[in-house]
Amino acid sequence: MNRFFRGIAICWVALRHGLDELVLSGFSRPWIRALTRLLTFGRQLDAPRGQRLREALEELGPIFVKFGQVLSTRRDLMPPDIADELALLQDRVPPFDPEVAVATIERSFRKPLDEIFVSFDRTPVASASIAQVHFAVIRDREGQEREVAVKVLRPGMLAAIEKDLALMHMVAGWVSRLSADGKRLKPREVVSEFDNYLHDELDLVREAANAAQLRRNMAGLDLVLIPEVFWDWCHSDVMVMQRMQGVPISQIDTLRDTGVDVPRLARDGVTIFFTQVFRDGFFHADMHPGNIMVSTQPETFGRYISLDFGIVGSLTEVDKEYLAQNFTAFFRRDYKRVAELHVESGWVPADTRVNELEGAIRTVCEPYFDRPLKEISLGMVLLRLFQTSRRFNVEIQPQLVLLQKTLLNIEGLGRQLDPDLDLWSTAKPFLEQWMLEQLGPKRLWSELQAQGPHYAKMLPQLPRLLHGYLSQPQPTQSEPLRQLLAEQKRTNRLLQGLLYSGLGFVLGLIVVQLVIRIRVL
């Protein structure tokens, strides 16, 4: 029943903000335009369409805000006025009452605010769909004052998300039962993955752990800065981390004015993404511009600054290997190998004809090679690949949904930084080097080093284990085997009896014949 009322509430918000008019006005047929005028009669829809869409998403809650954040990075897929408004969702979601944030902090640490922080700015500096951020100062364990950012979870988030997720699970069940593509698209599994990620994002201790892991992984790359986490000030509803100084990556003109090499920044972004995905199998999966800044400090000038680690993606070694081989074959235009990998991984039925799948992939991908990013759209490539996947019954991989979302974010970000970026030539050397490290002698040597202590511990035990194995008595036969052998013995005795009886009968006939002949003579 709650899902039913939530569905009605979503429809009401959409109608109140005129989203139906926004959709229908994009059609040119006269009868649709007439229907649009009829539906909008008597409603005040004076506000710009982009503003109406943004306000509707904000009112509908965090899941819809995140959807708008993803759309805001894809200016190639929507009109500029709508993209500009959706960009406000990246870090300008209306804040909640600062006194509520203070109450949450004091409840989490069971102390007054003055005993927790040296100073605390009650005016939020950023507000997102899940939490908002305040600047503060702490005194660390060494007694030094440190400037920090305090992230506080919005109140009532769990209940709001649960309603929308319940509705999504219900719709996914309908799709899986009623749609011919239900099995292939795996809507239930995809929604379950999304469910897990959203619930993880509501635990700020988990987000702090994600930040710490990414900080360790990226320590030697010198391309991106991850804030330090102060664990003594972290709670499931509160997270305290190092305050970062930088320019939002969306302010490209400001970056150029400060001397940042923007094309290099675009290339570094590709390197960071592929390093996190293929080297570490652990990547930042919410890379919209509101979560990324660029350092202008002299010692770290021009480096990325990553923020907001509530949503991260992870890949298994099997996923990493198949993806890397797919990307490498794709960059080499080896479409046959791409098709073979899809069959080997089970992403398409085993009876799929490789040559037909190869031809379909070539048709989709070949027109986009050797072009700068401004002339291609990864979104369109994915759309055409999706149409191809339907023909060949390609199964959607739920564990890769976050990766696909992040790829779209990366492309949107790269398009803003450097439209002339050649995404393929930038990524190809990295992947080829990674494949060499995975399959070459260096990987073999590193594996031997990693397993060396285990083998060294096991080696002295080998003679005793071998002697024990050779000295142990023969295993007892199982009951079915004993019965089978007994039956075989009975059969052998019966055959022997028949054979001996036959031989006796023949010998008897011979003796009778000899006796008769002797008497005749």
Buried (B, 14 or more C-beta within 10 A) or exposed (E): EEBEEBBEBBEEBBBBBBBBBBEBBEEEEEEEEEBBEEBBEEEEEEEEBBBBBBBBBBBBBBBBBBBBBBBBBBBBBBEEEBBBBBBBBBBBBEBBEBEBBBBBBBEBBEEEBEEBBEEBBEEBBBBBBBBBBBBBBBEEEEEEEBBBBBBBBBBEBEEBBBBBBBBBBBBBBEBBEEEEBBEBBBBBBBBBBBBEBBBBBBBBBBBBBBBBBBBEBBEEBEBBBBBBBBEEBBBBBBBBBBBBEBBBBBBBEEBEEEEBBBEEBBBBBBBBBBBBBBBBBBBBBBBBBBBBBBBBEEEBEBBBBBBBBBBBBBBEEEBBBBBBBBBBBBBEBBBBBBBBBBBEBEBBEEEBEBEEBBEBBBEBBEEBEEEEBEEBBBBEBBEBBEEBBEEBEBBBBBBBBBBBBBBBBBBBBBBBBBBEBBBBEBBBEBBBEBBEBBEEEEEEEEEEEEEEEEEEEEEEEEEEEEEEEEEEEEEEEEEEEEEEEEEEEEEEEEEEEEEEEEEEEEEEEEEEEEEEEEEEE
